[in-house]
């Protein structure tokens, strides 16, 4: 069971015991709600409503916790605009990969209290900050990456036989 869950009820706040059990005494004929609360969790049901309590309730008064999930999202951009197809990884090289869309956006879910490292890579790009440490998550957050297209060098020599040829203008054009 979940221990130390704060319960809000008729006498104010009380906690569940180490086994996750709770007990509250209410006056005969009481009407009201009991609501469980624990940082980072949501409960199903979120509360229980009671009307005119005239008997004891010993079963089916349970709550089922689920860790809250938060969205971690961001943009990957360069001077040329959004970077589509960049690989965002949670946990480094061994983690799951979340590719960016055509707008350079990515999105993933993390549970309350989880932490990790986001990394970005894409062939042909350099990222000054290629990793970001995410502290324990308590809310949805945005983390952006900025990269630049890698510049490649093509180098050679113009030769006429064994003689260098100077003052030749070279042009580079896009396409095939």
trRosetta pair geometry for C-beta under 8 A, 3 or more apart (Angstrom, degrees):
i j d omega theta_ij theta_ji phi_ij phi_ji
1 16 7.1 -127 146 154 121 137
1 19 4.9 60 40 155 132 51
1 20 1.9 -130 155 17 119 136
1 21 6.6 29 144 -35 174 59
2 5 5.1 60 114 -46 113 119
2 16 6.6 67 94 74 77 151
2 20 4.7 87 44 -115 48 109
2 38 6.7 -97 164 -38 136 168
2 41 7.7 66 -141 -109 156 175
2 65 5.4 69 -50 -5 154 146
3 16 6.2 -143 -141 99 39 99
3 17 6.7 -53 -132 124 89 34
3 18 4.4 1 -116 -135 138 40
3 19 7.0 70 -85 8 95 16
3 20 5.9 -87 -67 -66 53 61
4 15 5.5 -17 -141 -170 47 127
4 16 6.6 -75 -12 61 10 81
4 18 7.8 21 -33 -95 78 51
4 38 7.4 106 106 -115 75 113
5 15 6.5 145 69 -156 39 69
5 16 4.3 28 43 9 91 121
5 20 7.0 46 2 -140 120 70
5 22 7.3 -79 73 -57 105 127
5 36 5.1 -8 162 -159 125 106
5 37 7.1 145 -178 63 76 39
5 38 4.8 -64 -123 -54 77 120
5 63 7.8 -173 152 75 160 133
5 65 7.6 -139 -100 -68 136 131
6 13 5.7 -16 -170 -165 103 110
6 14 7.7 146 -157 80 56 28
6 15 5.7 -39 -98 -96 50 77
6 36 7.2 129 78 -163 51 53
6 37 4.5 -34 76 69 103 94
6 38 6.5 156 21 -73 79 62
7 13 7.0 145 76 -156 47 57
7 14 5.2 -25 63 70 100 77
7 15 6.7 161 11 -102 84 22
7 16 6.6 98 -28 -46 114 78
7 22 5.4 90 -29 -150 155 155
7 24 7.0 -131 117 -50 138 130
7 34 6.0 -2 -177 -174 107 98
7 35 7.0 152 -158 76 57 42
7 36 5.6 -29 -100 -99 74 61
7 37 7.4 170 -87 19 25 77
8 12 7.3 -63 -143 170 68 35
8 13 5.5 -28 -99 -97 68 73
8 34 7.1 164 81 -154 51 48
8 35 4.6 -12 54 58 102 96
8 37 6.4 43 -17 -7 105 120
9 12 7.4 1 63 62 59 21
9 13 7.9 126 24 -103 67 26
9 14 6.6 -31 30 22 112 107
9 24 4.9 -15 99 -149 165 167
9 26 7.6 -103 162 -76 118 107
9 32 7.1 107 -166 114 64 127
9 33 7.6 -135 -120 105 59 46
9 34 4.4 2 -97 -111 102 86
9 35 7.6 -180 -66 23 60 62
10 24 6.8 135 32 160 96 128
10 26 5.0 106 12 -114 157 95
10 27 7.7 -153 163 10 155 82
10 30 6.0 -26 -97 -165 153 142
10 32 5.4 128 -83 61 89 157
10 34 7.9 -44 -18 -79 75 86
11 14 6.9 45 77 -38 104 116
11 24 7.0 -170 22 -157 107 105
11 25 7.8 34 -21 64 135 74
14 22 7.0 125 109 -154 110 108
14 24 6.2 162 43 -92 150 102
15 22 7.6 -135 135 -108 28 103
16 19 7.9 -115 158 73 100 53
16 20 5.3 3 155 -156 139 34
16 21 6.2 151 -163 71 91 26
16 22 4.4 -71 -102 -63 77 95
16 36 7.9 13 -34 -127 121 109
17 20 7.2 -49 69 18 64 16
17 21 5.1 -10 39 59 107 83
17 22 7.2 176 -1 -80 75 47
24 34 6.7 178 31 -109 153 133
26 30 3.9 -103 161 36 116 160
26 32 7.5 -162 -135 40 137 117
26 50 7.5 115 69 95 175 153
26 53 5.6 55 93 64 132 151
27 30 4.9 120 61 -57 71 105
28 53 7.2 -130 -144 96 33 78
28 54 6.3 52 -163 -118 83 60
29 52 5.6 -27 -150 -146 58 67
29 53 6.8 -69 -3 58 2 59
29 54 6.4 38 -74 -78 54 83
30 50 6.8 29 106 107 89 123
30 52 7.7 152 68 -123 29 19
30 53 4.8 -13 57 34 83 113
31 50 6.2 -158 -138 103 45 70
31 51 4.9 20 -124 -130 106 47
31 52 5.7 2 -68 -42 102 48
31 53 7.2 175 -74 -9 46 81
32 49 7.6 -135 128 -147 24 61
32 50 6.1 -1 58 56 53 93
33 47 4.9 21 180 164 120 126
33 48 6.5 160 -152 81 70 41
33 49 5.0 -33 -95 -98 88 63
33 50 7.1 166 -91 15 34 75
34 47 6.5 168 82 -161 41 79
34 48 5.4 -6 54 55 90 93
34 50 7.3 37 -7 -10 97 114
35 46 6.9 -3 -138 148 92 69
35 47 4.0 -29 -95 -104 83 106
36 43 4.7 82 69 -42 119 166
36 47 7.7 -173 15 -95 63 57
36 63 4.7 166 -3 108 147 172
36 65 7.6 -103 123 -79 142 94
38 41 4.5 13 80 39 101 124
38 43 8.0 94 24 -51 97 109
38 65 6.8 -18 50 -121 133 135
39 112 7.5 -174 144 168 70 141
40 67 6.1 -21 154 -146 92 78
40 68 5.5 -136 -168 26 44 103
40 111 7.9 65 -177 161 106 80
40 112 3.2 168 -148 131 95 147
40 113 5.5 18 -130 -28 152 106
40 138 7.3 -79 -85 -121 90 73
41 65 4.5 -20 -169 -160 134 110
41 66 6.6 139 -156 69 77 36
41 67 6.0 -57 -100 -104 69 40
41 68 6.3 -144 -95 -23 14 85
41 112 7.2 -120 -53 45 47 151
42 46 6.9 -35 -175 -102 88 91
42 65 7.4 139 74 -152 34 61
42 66 5.6 -24 64 64 83 91
42 68 5.6 96 -19 -80 96 85
43 46 5.7 127 73 -112 83 40
43 63 4.4 -3 -172 177 127 116
43 64 6.6 135 -159 65 69 41
43 65 5.5 -37 -98 -95 76 59
43 66 7.6 165 -94 18 27 74
44 63 7.0 145 69 -165 38 65
44 64 4.7 -28 62 63 93 98
44 66 6.8 43 -12 -9 107 112
45 48 6.1 107 74 -70 127 73
45 63 6.8 -91 48 -119 56 81
48 61 6.7 -108 24 -149 175 77
48 63 7.9 -123 -27 -74 109 98
50 53 5.1 11 162 -60 126 108
50 57 7.9 -117 -111 -22 128 149
53 57 7.5 -75 -140 -21 114 110
57 60 7.7 -90 -176 67 101 79
57 61 5.2 99 135 -57 119 132
58 61 7.7 -136 151 4 6 119
67 111 4.3 27 127 -161 139 113
67 112 5.2 -150 -174 31 93 97
67 113 7.6 -92 -151 27 123 105
68 111 7.2 124 77 -159 45 62
68 112 4.4 62 58 -42 89 122
69 109 4.8 3 -180 -173 119 115
69 110 7.0 152 -155 77 70 28
69 111 5.8 -45 -100 -98 68 55
69 112 7.5 -97 -75 -27 25 74
70 109 7.1 145 72 -153 35 65
70 110 5.7 -28 63 66 87 80
70 111 7.8 119 16 -136 80 9
70 112 6.8 100 -16 -77 108 61
70 137 5.0 -160 51 163 138 125
70 138 7.6 71 -49 104 157 11
70 139 5.9 140 -132 160 141 16
70 140 4.6 -161 -171 -75 91 57
70 141 7.2 42 147 1 126 77
71 107 5.9 -20 -166 -162 105 101
71 108 7.5 142 -154 75 58 33
71 109 6.2 -39 -98 -98 54 65
71 140 4.4 16 53 -131 79 114
72 90 7.8 107 75 -95 146 124
72 107 7.3 151 81 -155 48 49
72 108 5.2 -21 63 67 96 85
72 109 7.4 163 17 -103 82 14
72 110 5.5 41 -18 -3 120 115
72 118 7.4 -159 151 -70 136 134
72 134 6.7 -18 -123 -122 145 151
72 137 7.2 -87 -63 -108 110 137
72 140 7.2 -156 -69 -153 39 63
72 141 5.8 -1 -117 63 73 84
72 142 7.8 156 -163 -97 51 29
72 143 6.6 -2 -175 13 96 109
73 105 6.8 0 -175 -170 104 93
73 106 6.4 -179 -147 91 61 55
73 107 4.2 -7 -102 -103 101 78
73 108 7.5 165 -78 21 57 56
73 140 7.5 8 10 -178 98 103
73 141 8.0 173 33 93 61 43
73 142 5.5 -32 79 -110 75 77
73 143 7.9 155 86 31 28 66
74 88 7.8 144 58 -109 109 151
74 105 7.4 173 93 -144 32 58
74 106 6.1 -7 58 54 73 90
74 142 5.0 132 -89 -171 74 72
74 143 4.5 -68 -64 74 146 50
74 144 4.6 -165 -169 -79 108 49
74 145 6.8 85 131 -4 133 76
75 82 7.0 -89 -165 -120 100 89
75 100 8.0 79 -152 -138 42 128
75 103 7.7 -69 -125 134 98 83
75 104 5.0 50 -164 115 79 108
75 105 5.8 -33 -99 -92 68 61
75 106 8.0 168 -92 16 22 74
75 142 7.9 17 -1 -176 79 112
75 144 4.8 -1 56 -124 79 101
75 145 7.5 -151 99 39 50 61
76 82 7.1 78 81 -163 64 66
76 83 4.4 -72 121 57 101 111
76 86 4.4 -93 118 43 166 155
76 88 7.3 -151 -48 -62 131 106
76 100 4.9 -101 33 -73 122 158
76 104 4.6 -141 63 -170 65 95
76 105 8.0 -166 17 -70 76 16
76 106 6.9 44 -14 -11 108 111
76 120 6.0 166 -111 -148 127 143
76 122 7.8 119 154 -18 146 134
76 144 7.3 178 -77 -163 38 65
76 145 4.7 -3 -113 66 80 104
76 146 7.8 179 -156 -83 50 28
76 147 6.8 12 -177 3 92 111
77 81 6.6 -85 -148 163 90 26
77 82 5.6 -53 -103 -102 77 41
77 83 6.1 -175 -106 -8 19 90
77 104 5.3 64 -73 170 66 166
77 144 7.3 -7 13 -175 100 111
77 145 7.6 160 26 89 57 58
77 146 5.7 -22 72 -114 82 72
77 147 7.5 170 91 31 34 71
78 81 6.9 -4 61 47 73 32
78 83 5.5 82 -13 -62 100 109
78 125 6.6 -120 -75 -131 137 116
78 146 6.9 130 -97 -169 43 65
78 147 4.9 -46 -86 81 98 73
78 148 5.4 136 -149 -104 105 35
78 149 6.1 92 168 -33 155 75
79 148 6.2 30 -1 -119 104 87
79 149 7.7 -89 44 5 97 92
80 149 6.4 43 -10 -29 132 122
81 104 7.5 -160 142 -34 67 134
82 100 7.4 -162 174 151 98 130
82 102 7.0 76 104 146 139 43
82 103 5.0 -118 -124 -177 167 33
82 104 2.9 -142 -157 -21 90 113
82 105 7.6 -31 -146 -23 129 65
83 86 4.7 50 119 -37 115 121
83 100 6.1 64 95 73 74 155
83 104 5.0 75 39 -116 54 104
83 122 6.2 -170 167 19 125 163
83 125 6.5 41 -138 -91 143 161
83 147 6.1 32 -56 46 158 121
84 100 5.9 -144 -135 101 33 97
84 101 6.6 -44 -128 137 86 27
84 102 4.9 3 -101 -115 129 42
84 103 7.8 69 -84 11 89 21
84 104 6.5 -86 -64 -71 50 58
85 99 5.7 -19 -135 -167 41 115
85 100 6.4 -55 11 59 16 84
85 122 6.3 107 107 -131 80 123
86 99 7.0 146 70 -154 39 61
86 100 4.5 28 44 7 87 124
86 104 7.2 34 14 -142 121 73
86 106 7.7 -91 80 -45 97 127
86 120 5.6 7 163 -166 122 101
86 121 7.1 164 -165 81 81 25
86 122 4.2 -77 -112 -48 71 126
86 125 7.1 -43 -104 48 106 157
86 145 7.3 -157 145 78 157 136
86 147 7.5 164 -108 5 140 146
87 97 5.1 -35 -159 -154 102 113
87 98 7.7 122 -163 61 52 41
87 99 6.0 -33 -98 -97 57 68
87 120 6.9 151 79 -153 54 49
87 121 5.4 -18 58 63 103 76
87 122 6.4 155 9 -75 76 69
88 97 7.0 131 69 -161 47 56
88 98 4.5 -34 70 68 102 93
88 99 7.4 172 19 -92 79 16
88 100 6.7 94 -19 -52 107 83
88 106 4.5 102 10 165 148 173
88 108 7.4 -147 109 -21 125 127
88 118 6.0 -16 -169 -166 97 102
88 119 7.4 156 -155 78 48 43
88 120 5.6 -17 -99 -97 67 78
88 145 7.9 -175 -98 -2 100 140
89 92 6.1 -9 116 143 125 8
89 93 6.6 39 140 -93 167 22
89 95 4.6 127 173 70 91 106
89 96 6.9 166 -145 81 66 37
89 97 5.4 -30 -91 -98 81 66
89 98 7.5 169 -83 19 31 74
89 118 7.1 149 75 -155 47 50
89 119 4.8 -13 56 57 99 93
89 120 7.8 -175 17 -76 74 31
89 121 7.9 1 -2 16 112 97
90 95 4.5 -145 81 166 52 144
90 96 5.7 2 43 53 99 85
90 98 7.3 46 -18 -5 97 115
90 108 6.1 -151 -42 125 135 165
90 110 7.6 -173 -146 -81 149 108
90 116 5.2 36 -175 131 88 151
90 117 7.5 141 -161 74 46 45
90 118 6.0 -24 -99 -97 61 68
91 94 6.1 -70 124 78 109 79
91 95 2.9 139 58 -75 98 122
91 96 7.4 67 32 16 115 64
91 116 5.3 -56 -68 -158 67 121
91 117 6.4 100 -105 52 20 80
92 95 5.7 112 49 -5 44 108
92 117 5.6 28 -49 83 84 121
92 119 5.6 64 -115 -9 47 136
92 131 7.6 6 -95 -119 79 130
93 119 7.5 -23 -53 58 55 154
95 116 7.4 101 -107 -175 151 133
95 119 8.0 136 41 27 125 102
96 108 7.6 146 92 -132 121 137
98 106 4.8 106 124 -166 113 116
98 107 7.2 -143 -180 61 140 34
98 108 5.0 -109 -63 -61 159 113
99 106 7.2 -163 109 -105 21 106
100 103 7.9 -123 169 75 96 50
100 104 5.1 -6 172 -154 137 36
100 105 6.1 137 -155 60 83 26
100 106 4.9 -72 -93 -54 69 94
101 104 7.2 -55 66 12 61 15
101 105 5.1 -14 37 56 104 85
101 106 7.5 167 -4 -76 77 50
110 114 4.6 -136 -180 72 102 126
110 116 7.2 -147 -118 15 136 122
110 134 7.4 -171 -50 133 174 150
110 137 4.8 121 104 -4 124 164
111 114 4.9 88 61 -19 75 120
111 137 7.3 133 89 66 32 125
112 137 6.2 -125 -127 94 32 88
112 138 6.5 54 -146 -112 84 49
113 136 5.1 -18 -151 -165 43 110
113 137 6.7 -51 12 54 15 70
113 138 7.6 56 -64 -76 49 72
114 136 6.9 141 68 -139 18 63
114 137 5.5 -4 60 20 72 112
115 133 7.6 13 175 176 106 81
115 134 5.6 -177 -157 97 63 77
115 135 5.7 -44 -119 -173 116 23
115 136 4.8 -57 -57 -73 104 51
115 137 6.9 176 -81 -19 53 75
116 133 7.9 -165 108 -152 30 53
116 134 5.2 7 59 49 65 113
117 131 5.5 3 178 -173 108 113
117 132 7.1 160 -157 77 61 40
117 133 5.5 -31 -103 -102 80 58
117 134 6.9 -168 -86 11 25 82
118 131 6.6 161 85 -153 51 58
118 132 4.8 -6 56 55 102 93
118 134 6.2 73 -17 -34 98 112
118 143 5.9 132 45 100 157 150
119 130 5.9 25 -156 145 81 83
119 131 4.5 -21 -97 -97 80 87
120 127 5.4 105 85 -59 111 172
120 130 5.6 -132 57 -155 77 66
120 131 7.7 -169 13 -76 69 44
120 145 4.5 37 -2 -125 165 174
120 147 7.3 -134 121 -52 129 124
121 125 7.6 164 -168 72 45 101
121 127 7.3 -118 -95 9 49 127
121 130 6.6 40 -72 -160 77 120
122 125 4.5 33 73 28 98 125
122 147 7.2 154 41 78 111 174
124 149 6.3 -19 154 -148 90 75
124 150 5.5 -140 -168 29 41 104
125 147 4.3 39 175 151 117 143
125 148 6.8 151 -154 74 75 29
125 149 6.2 -52 -101 -104 68 40
125 150 6.3 -145 -94 -21 13 88
126 147 6.0 159 78 -161 38 91
126 148 5.6 -20 59 60 91 81
126 150 5.3 105 -26 -79 98 87
127 130 4.1 116 86 -87 116 78
127 145 5.7 -16 -143 -179 132 114
127 146 7.2 138 -138 83 81 40
127 147 4.3 -53 -84 -95 76 97
128 146 7.1 -4 28 82 104 88
128 147 7.8 -177 0 -109 67 50
129 132 6.7 57 150 -68 113 84
129 145 6.9 -142 85 -130 87 78
129 146 7.8 51 39 43 95 77
130 145 7.5 53 -123 -144 39 126
132 143 5.0 179 94 -170 162 137
132 145 7.7 -131 -23 -77 121 92
134 137 6.6 3 156 -64 114 94
134 141 7.4 160 -141 71 105 143
134 143 7.1 -90 -87 -46 100 152
137 141 7.1 -130 -129 4 92 118
154 172 8.0 135 43 -98 138 133
157 164 6.5 -73 180 -118 108 96
158 164 6.6 82 80 -163 71 66
158 165 4.2 -77 125 58 111 102
158 166 7.9 166 72 -69 121 27
158 168 5.3 94 -59 31 177 148
159 162 6.9 -14 -172 -126 117 18
159 163 6.7 138 -160 72 70 38
159 164 6.1 -49 -102 -101 66 44
159 165 6.5 -175 -102 -4 11 92
160 163 5.0 -27 68 69 87 95
160 164 7.9 41 21 138 77 6
160 165 5.1 91 -20 -61 102 109
165 168 5.7 43 123 -31 107 127
